[in-house]
Each structure stands twice: as structure tokens, then as C-alpha cells.
Amino acid sequence: MKSLVTSLLGGAILISAGIGADLTAASAPTFSKDVAPILYKNCATCHRPGEAAPMSLLTYKDARPWAKSIRQFVSTGAMPPWHATQPHGVFSNDRRLTEADKNTLMNWVDAGAPEGDAKDLPPAPQFAEGWQIGKPDVVLSMAKPFDVAAKGTVQYQYFMVPTNFTEDKWVQAMEIRSSAPSVVHHVIVYMKAPGMQMVSTFKPVVPVMPQRNRPNGEAPRREEQAGPGLWLIGKAPGSEPMIFQPGEAMKIPAGAQLTFQMHYTASGKAASDQTSVGLIFAKEPPQREIHAGTFINPLLKLPAGAADTAIDSAIEFTEDTHIISFIPHTHLRGKSWEYRLIYPDGRSEVVLDVPHYDFNWQTWYTFAKPLEVPKGSRLEATAHYDNSVNNPANPDPKAEVRWGDQTWEEMQFTALNYYVDHPAPANSTAQK
């Protein structure tokens, strides 16, 4: 994300004092009274010291040099980043500004970006130090750091992390943090417990699993053959911590072992990383048990030079279900996604449309009202890819592309969180 935002804003030009002569000083928005509240609410999570964005926007001194760029990227909708077309209110984590807020920011810039009276400045937002979810009840980490060289390709790494839980735990919030985020492309945390059964309310229409590409004909590693277990949480550029609503939680069984799947990318500077996952437990057993699942199309094939190739996947639901969120994922050639829910009566509804997919922002789309999915419904996903020279991010337009782990290969992958329409099991222990 940092490289993307830097490229977008790196050419910013300091705004001259003469801009915005058409707005009077009396009517113009000021930073202290009008702009700061918008930035604090919508931008400061990333645009503050120590976070991913390349500049802070917490103070007038911080924001003033970027005024012209703020106007440009707010007016086009590039910032705050959001790529779905559904109206405001469909997704609870919608980052888009209201039209009123957009106009305030643009009018402020057009008026010369005045500071205003410092007495009007609201208190700066307070953020939890380190963990966005707050202080975790437990932090589970890789046993030791992993060294990433300055150059070269790093194959996926797998690290086993025991929980040492002696009883079932209900998890209400989760967050992944890496000690060297500059070399961590993504993390997926899986869990497996003795006797744990794969629980799913859907079946894939394309059930074939991908064959991982191994260098020099190398056989898959033991942990890959055995499978790492159930998806728990993932982190990629632009993703956020997983926080469930009150009364909802995900279960980690007693004796569970976690597997950290680490995708490291050399950054030009050697680094050492030790990734952790922080967990906050629910205060009591939940009313609804949240499950996580994935579906894919590992048979994708993108012809060399093709500007628009559609790849489909689908799942069919075997029980009445509610989907609370899902995330589409491709690599650098992905350009759009569409998800359609086909109801048992044949009715079709587009539930997520992402016409301008951006690999740099891996977004979980969280429904404000969980999506009701009757038994027998089918969720269809179509991803479009640009493998042509017209795609500036394309690693090699001359190559035919198939499924693979690395970013110069491709995926057609969806993860989702959901609950089945019956209460969570009552025999699980409360948190201590």
C-alpha cells in the first residue's frame, strides 16, 4: 500500500496561496473547524505516524503541503480507497466519503486551504498503541524470527504455532501483526485440532484443488500435503483486523495448533520477521458461531496477451445461512469481480460488484445486514483478468498464466465468514 500511495501522491505540488479566490474567507471551510473532523474520522487510521501511509494528516502542518493532492484523489474517489459500487449502507465498513464531506474538502483546497481558529480544532483521535483491536487476551507468535534476504524469490513458509488451549475458546476479535511488514506480502493463519471435523454449510461447484508450482520438480512439503486446517484469519495489503459483532464469535478448539502461511517478498533490504496473531476472547459463549470458508477456481488459464478473460467459480449452500463478509482475491492481472446470488426459485441478485479491483487493497466487504442465503442457493463469482500490454502491472504479457502462489502467477480465490441459522453449540466453555 505504501508504494501505491507514494506513487499517487509523490508528485504533489504545494498549493499556492492564490488558489480559490472565488470563495470568500468568511464562507470557506477551515482545517480546524471543518476539515480536521473529516480527516480524523476517515483518514487518520492510516495517515498517522507509524502506519502504512507515507504522510500524516493529523495536524494542519502535516496536511497543508498535500492539499492539492487531497483534492485530486478525493474528487476522483481514489481516496479513501473503496472499490465496490453498492450504495452507502450496504457494507458497514464502507470507506467512501459522503458528498457533503467531499465538497468540504474540495472547497477548503479551492479557498487556499486556510487553517482557521485553533480553538475550533477537535481533540485528536486516540488509537490503541500497537494493536488496533486493543490489548489482546493472548498473543501467539512464530517461535523464532525468519530472515528474508534483500533479493530473490522466497517460497511460501509454514510455521506451526501451538495454542496450548486446554478448553475451547470463543474469539471475538483477531489481528495479525508482523515485526517486518515491509517484507510480508500476506499471512494466512489456519487452525487444526485433534478430532476437529471440517464444518461447512456449502459445497464447491469446482472442487479440484490446485497443484502448487514447485521449483526444479521439488515435491510438495509435508505440511502442504497434509493441509494446514481451517482458515482462521488472513492479512494482506489493505486488509483490516477481524472484529465480530456482540453475540458472534469464532471457536478455536482446545488443543488447536495454528499454521502461519507466510508469503515473504524481498524488498531490496534484508529483514527479519516474527509474525504474531492477537486474540480477544468473547466474555460469554456467543449466540451465533462464525465460520470461515474459501472457494476457488484452480483451473484458471489466462492466454498470453488477452485483455479480458473471465474466470468463474461457484458454491452451493446446503443449509440456511447468513454471510457476514467476504473478500475477493486475484493477483496483478485481476481487474474486476462480480458476485451473484442465485436463489432456489431462480431469482438472481448481484451482491457485490467491484468494477476496478485493486491488488494493493485487499478488502473484506462486511454487510451491514448479513446476507440471507436460503438452503439450495448458489453463490457465483466471476473475476476478469487483463494479461495484455495495456495492464501496467502485468509482469509478463507474453506468458500464459495459470494458478500459482507468487504474484506473477494468478489466483481466483474468495474467503467468506458466515453463520448457519441455528444457535451456537451450548456445550462450549465460557472464557476465563
C-alpha positions in Angstrom: 0.0 0.0 0.0 2.8 2.4 0.9 4.3 2.1 -2.6 0.9 2.7 -4.2 0.1 5.8 -2.2 3.6 7.1 -2.6 3.3 6.8 -6.4 -0.1 8.5 -6.3 1.0 11.4 -4.1 4.7 11.6 -4.8 4.2 14.3 -7.5 2.2 16.5 -5.3 2.8 20.3 -5.7 2.5 22.7 -2.8 -0.7 24.6 -3.3 -0.3 28.4 -3.8 -1.9 30.9 -1.6 -3.8 32.3 -4.5 -6.0 29.3 -5.2 -9.7 29.7 -4.5 -10.2 33.4 -5.0 -13.9 32.6 -5.8 -14.6 31.6 -2.2 -14.7 34.3 0.4 -12.8 34.0 3.6 -16.0 34.1 5.7 -17.6 31.2 3.8 -14.6 29.0 3.2 -14.1 25.8 5.3 -11.1 25.8 7.6 -8.9 23.0 8.7 -9.6 23.4 12.4 -13.4 23.5 12.2 -14.4 21.6 9.1 -11.6 19.6 7.6 -9.9 18.0 10.7 -13.1 16.2 11.8 -13.3 14.5 8.4 -9.7 13.5 8.3 -9.8 12.2 11.9 -12.8 10.0 11.2 -11.9 8.8 7.7 -8.2 9.0 7.1 -6.2 9.0 10.4 -6.2 5.3 10.8 -3.6 5.0 8.1 -2.4 8.6 7.8 -0.6 9.0 11.1 2.9 8.3 12.4 4.0 4.7 12.3 1.3 3.5 10.0 1.4 2.5 6.3 0.5 5.8 4.6 3.6 7.9 3.6 2.3 11.0 5.3 0.4 12.0 8.4 -2.7 14.2 8.2 -3.3 14.7 11.9 -2.2 18.4 12.0 -2.6 21.4 9.8 1.2 21.4 9.4 1.1 17.8 8.2 -1.9 18.2 5.9 -1.2 21.6 4.3 1.5 20.6 1.8 -0.8 17.8 0.5 -3.8 20.0 -0.1 -3.8 19.8 -3.9 -3.3 16.0 -3.9 -6.1 15.6 -1.3 -8.5 17.4 -3.6 -7.4 15.4 -6.6 -7.8 12.0 -5.0 -10.9 12.8 -3.0 -12.7 14.2 -6.1 -12.0 11.0 -8.1 -12.8 8.7 -5.3 -9.3 7.2 -5.2 -9.1 8.1 -1.5 -10.3 6.8 0.8 -9.9 3.5 -1.1 -13.2 1.6 -1.8 -13.9 -0.4 -4.9 -17.5 -1.7 -4.7 -20.4 0.1 -6.4 -23.2 -0.9 -4.0 -24.9 2.1 -2.3 -23.8 3.5 1.0 -25.3 1.5 3.8 -24.9 -2.0 2.2 -21.5 -2.5 3.8 -20.7 -1.5 7.4 -17.0 -0.8 6.6 -17.7 1.4 3.5 -14.8 3.9 3.5 -16.3 6.3 0.9 -16.9 9.9 1.9 -20.3 11.5 1.8 -20.9 14.1 -0.9 -21.0 16.7 1.8 -17.6 15.7 3.1 -16.1 15.6 -0.4 -17.4 19.1 -1.1 -16.0 20.4 2.2 -12.5 19.1 1.4 -12.5 20.4 -2.1 -13.9 23.8 -1.1 -11.2 24.0 1.6 -8.5 23.5 -1.0 -10.1 25.9 -3.5 -10.1 28.6 -0.8 -6.4 28.3 -0.3 -6.5 25.6 2.5 -6.9 28.1 5.5 -6.1 26.9 9.0 -8.8 28.7 10.9 -9.0 29.3 14.6 -7.1 26.7 16.6 -9.9 26.8 19.3 -12.2 25.0 16.8 -9.8 22.1 16.5 -11.4 18.9 17.9 -9.3 16.5 20.1 -7.0 14.3 18.0 -8.2 10.7 17.8 -6.8 8.3 20.2 -5.5 5.0 18.8 -4.5 1.8 20.7 -0.8 1.6 20.7 0.3 -1.3 18.5 -2.8 -3.4 18.3 -5.8 -1.9 16.5 -8.2 -4.3 18.3 -6.9 -3.2 21.7 -4.8 -5.2 24.1 -5.2 -8.9 23.2 -6.0 -11.6 25.7 -3.4 -13.8 24.2 -0.7 -13.3 21.5 0.5 -16.3 19.6 3.8 -15.9 17.7 6.2 -17.7 15.4 8.8 -19.5 17.6 11.7 -17.5 16.2 12.3 -14.8 13.5 12.6 -15.7 9.9 15.3 -14.0 7.9 14.3 -12.6 4.5 17.2 -11.8 2.0 17.4 -8.5 0.3 16.9 -10.1 -3.1 15.4 -13.3 -4.7 12.2 -15.2 -4.5 11.1 -16.7 -1.2 8.9 -19.7 -1.4 5.9 -19.9 1.0 6.9 -20.6 4.5 4.9 -22.6 7.1 5.3 -22.1 10.8 3.5 -24.3 13.4 2.3 -22.3 16.4 0.6 -24.3 19.3 -2.2 -22.6 21.2 -1.8 -24.7 24.4 -5.5 -24.1 25.0 -6.9 -26.6 27.5 -10.5 -25.6 26.7 -12.4 -24.3 23.7 -12.0 -20.5 23.2 -14.6 -18.2 21.7 -12.8 -15.4 19.8 -14.5 -12.1 19.3 -11.6 -10.2 17.6 -8.3 -11.1 15.8 -5.5 -9.2 14.4 -2.2 -10.2 12.6 0.9 -8.1 13.2 4.3 -8.6 11.6 7.6 -7.2 13.0 8.9 -6.5 9.5 5.8 -5.6 7.4 7.9 -4.3 4.5 8.7 -7.9 3.5 5.4 -9.6 4.4 3.1 -9.8 1.3 0.4 -11.7 3.1 -0.3 -14.0 6.0 -2.9 -16.7 6.4 -3.5 -18.3 9.8 -5.1 -21.8 9.7 -6.1 -23.9 12.7 -6.3 -27.7 13.3 -7.3 -29.6 16.4 -7.4 -33.3 17.3 -10.6 -34.8 16.0 -11.7 -31.5 14.5 -14.1 -32.0 11.6 -14.4 -29.8 8.6 -17.6 -27.8 9.1 -19.1 -26.2 6.1 -22.6 -25.1 5.0 -21.7 -25.1 1.3 -20.1 -27.3 -1.3 -17.9 -26.1 -4.1 -19.1 -26.5 -7.6 -15.4 -26.7 -8.7 -13.9 -29.0 -6.1 -10.5 -29.6 -7.6 -7.6 -28.3 -5.5 -4.6 -26.5 -7.1 -1.3 -28.1 -7.8 1.4 -25.9 -6.3 4.2 -25.0 -8.5 7.5 -26.2 -7.0 11.0 -25.3 -8.2 13.0 -27.9 -10.1 10.3 -30.5 -9.7 10.6 -30.5 -5.9 7.8 -32.5 -4.2 5.3 -30.6 -2.1 6.3 -30.3 1.6 4.7 -32.5 4.2 2.7 -29.6 5.7 1.3 -28.8 2.3 0.3 -32.4 1.6 -1.4 -32.8 5.0 -3.2 -29.5 4.7 -2.9 -26.7 7.3 -6.5 -26.9 8.5 -9.4 -24.5 8.6 -8.9 -20.8 7.6 -8.9 -18.6 10.7 -7.8 -15.2 9.6 -5.7 -13.6 6.8 -3.9 -10.4 6.3 -2.8 -8.7 3.0 -2.2 -5.1 1.9 -5.3 -3.0 2.8 -7.0 -5.6 5.0 -8.2 -4.9 8.5 -8.4 -6.8 11.8 -11.3 -9.2 12.1 -13.8 -7.9 14.7 -17.2 -9.7 15.1 -20.4 -8.2 16.4 -21.5 -8.7 20.0 -23.0 -12.1 20.3 -20.9 -13.5 17.5 -17.6 -15.3 17.8 -15.4 -18.0 16.2 -14.3 -21.1 18.1 -10.8 -22.3 18.5 -11.0 -25.8 20.0 -8.9 -27.0 22.9 -5.6 -28.3 21.8 -5.7 -26.5 18.5 -2.5 -25.8 16.5 -2.1 -22.8 14.3 -0.2 -22.8 11.0 1.1 -19.5 9.7 1.4 -19.4 6.0 3.8 -16.7 5.2 4.4 -15.1 1.8 7.6 -13.0 2.0 8.7 -10.7 -0.7 12.3 -9.4 -0.9 12.3 -5.6 -0.6 15.9 -4.8 -1.5 16.9 -4.7 2.1 17.5 -7.8 4.3 15.0 -8.1 7.2 14.0 -10.4 10.0 10.3 -11.0 10.7 8.4 -12.6 13.6 4.7 -12.5 12.9 2.0 -12.9 15.6 -1.8 -13.1 15.9 -3.5 -11.4 18.8 -6.9 -12.8 20.1 -9.6 -11.1 22.2 -12.0 -13.6 23.7 -15.7 -13.2 24.0 -16.9 -12.5 27.5 -19.5 -15.3 27.3 -20.5 -18.0 24.8 -22.0 -16.4 21.7 -25.5 -16.6 20.3 -24.0 -17.3 16.8 -20.9 -19.3 15.9 -19.0 -17.7 13.0 -17.4 -20.0 10.5 -14.8 -19.2 7.8 -14.6 -20.8 4.4 -13.0 -20.4 1.0 -13.8 -21.3 -2.6 -11.6 -21.1 -5.7 -11.1 -22.0 -9.3 -7.7 -23.5 -9.6 -8.2 -24.4 -13.2 -7.8 -20.8 -14.4 -5.8 -20.2 -17.6 -5.1 -16.7 -19.0 -3.9 -16.7 -22.6 -0.8 -14.6 -23.3 -1.8 -11.1 -24.3 -5.5 -11.5 -23.6 -7.1 -8.2 -22.4 -10.2 -9.7 -20.9 -10.5 -13.3 -19.7 -13.4 -14.2 -17.4 -12.9 -17.0 -14.8 -15.9 -18.3 -12.8 -16.3 -20.2 -9.6 -19.4 -21.1 -7.5 -20.6 -22.7 -4.3 -24.0 -24.2 -3.4 -25.3 -23.8 0.1 -26.6 -26.9 1.9 -28.2 -25.1 4.9 -29.9 -21.8 5.6 -27.1 -19.4 6.1 -26.2 -15.8 6.6 -23.0 -14.4 5.0 -21.5 -11.6 7.1 -18.5 -10.8 4.8 -16.3 -11.9 2.0 -13.1 -10.9 0.2 -12.2 -11.4 -3.5 -8.6 -12.1 -4.3 -6.5 -12.1 -7.5 -3.0 -11.1 -8.3 -1.7 -8.3 -10.6 -3.8 -9.2 -13.6 -7.1 -9.1 -11.9 -9.3 -6.2 -12.9 -12.8 -6.8 -11.7 -15.1 -9.0 -9.8 -18.9 -9.7 -9.7 -20.7 -11.9 -7.2 -24.3 -13.2 -7.9 -26.6 -15.0 -5.5 -28.9 -17.4 -7.4 -31.9 -18.2 -5.1 -33.7 -21.6 -5.2 -36.6 -20.0 -7.1 -34.2 -18.9 -9.9 -34.1 -15.3 -8.9 -30.6 -13.7 -9.4 -29.1 -10.8 -7.4 -25.7 -9.1 -7.7 -24.5 -8.9 -4.1 -21.0 -7.4 -4.8 -19.7 -5.5 -7.8 -16.1 -4.5 -7.9 -15.5 -3.0 -11.4 -12.0 -1.7 -10.6 -10.3 -4.3 -8.5 -7.0 -3.1 -7.0 -4.5 -5.7 -5.8 -3.0 -3.1 -3.5 -6.2 -3.0 -1.4 -7.4 -6.4 -0.2 -10.8 -5.5 1.2 -13.2 -7.6 3.3 -16.7 -6.4 2.3 -18.7 -6.6 5.5 -22.5 -6.5 5.1 -24.3 -4.0 7.4 -27.1 -6.6 7.4 -25.9 -10.1 7.0 -26.8 -11.6 3.6 -29.6 -14.1 3.9 -28.8 -17.2 1.9 -31.6 -19.9 1.8 -30.6 -23.6 1.5 -30.1 -24.5 -2.1 -28.9 -21.1 -3.1 -25.8 -20.7 -5.3 -23.1 -18.0 -5.0 -21.4 -17.4 -8.3 -18.2 -15.4 -8.7 -16.7 -14.1 -11.9 -13.3 -12.5 -12.0 -12.0 -10.7 -15.1 -8.2 -10.5 -15.9 -6.1 -8.3 -18.1 -3.0 -10.2 -19.3 -2.2 -7.7 -22.0 0.4 -5.0 -22.5 -2.3 -2.4 -21.6 -2.1 -3.6 -17.9 0.8 -1.6 -16.5 1.1 -4.0 -13.5 1.4 -7.1 -15.8 4.6 -8.9 -15.0 4.8 -10.6 -18.5 2.1 -10.1 -21.1 3.8 -12.8 -23.3 3.2 -15.5 -20.8 0.3 -17.8 -20.5 -0.7 -17.7 -16.8 -2.1 -20.4 -14.5 -2.8 -20.8 -10.8 0.2 -20.2 -8.6 1.3 -18.8 -5.2 3.6 -16.0 -6.4 2.3 -12.6 -7.5 3.5 -13.1 -11.1 1.2 -16.1 -11.2 -2.6 -15.9 -10.6 -5.4 -16.9 -8.3 -9.2 -16.8 -8.4 -10.0 -17.0 -4.7 -12.7 -16.0 -2.3 -12.8 -16.2 1.5 -16.0 -15.7 3.5 -17.3 -15.5 7.0 -20.8 -16.8 7.7 -23.1 -18.4 10.3 -25.6 -21.2 10.0 -29.1 -20.4 11.0 -29.2 -22.2 14.3 -27.7 -21.3 17.7 -24.1 -21.9 18.5 -23.4 -25.1 20.5 -24.2 -24.7 24.2 -21.6 -27.2 25.5 -18.5 -25.0 24.9 -16.9 -23.3 27.8 -17.1 -19.7 28.7 -14.0 -17.6 28.6 -11.7 -17.2 31.6 
